[in-house]
């Protein structure tokens, strides 16, 4: 996949149906936005029971440009307003199947009730980022660094 002259990168999008393409536009909501909103493209409401997760169809398939990856990330309002967590995902450039948003109802702070996701509700966003070409080299020893092998909590409290 290549970029068009003066267009930037091209993200190919296939909508699951004419109803989805009429209701969903996979594009930035405002100039300068990096995320493309993903919706509940189910024609019916989806219930997320307390402590459970569901897979919500986004109604789109995409072809991420070669050399890039897509990250499914939460919209800030999904947790703030609905109390739902979005399980983040990675879309490799070779995957062209349908996208889904994995939604979890953690039932936090005494909110032990089902949450209903309405049709066409925005839940997550797709963010496309460059992926560097890496060469993997096996080594017998790791280089010495200031941090070394210290892990969680090692840089302060």
Secondary structure, 3 states (H helix, E strand, C coil): CCCECCCECCCEEEECCHHHHHHCCCCCCCCCCCEEEEECCCCCCEEECCCCEEEEEEEEEEECCCCEEEEEEECHHHHHHHCEEEECEEECCCCCCEEEEEEEECCCCCCCCCEEECCCCEEEEEEEEECCCCCCCCCCCCCCCCCCCCCCCCCCC
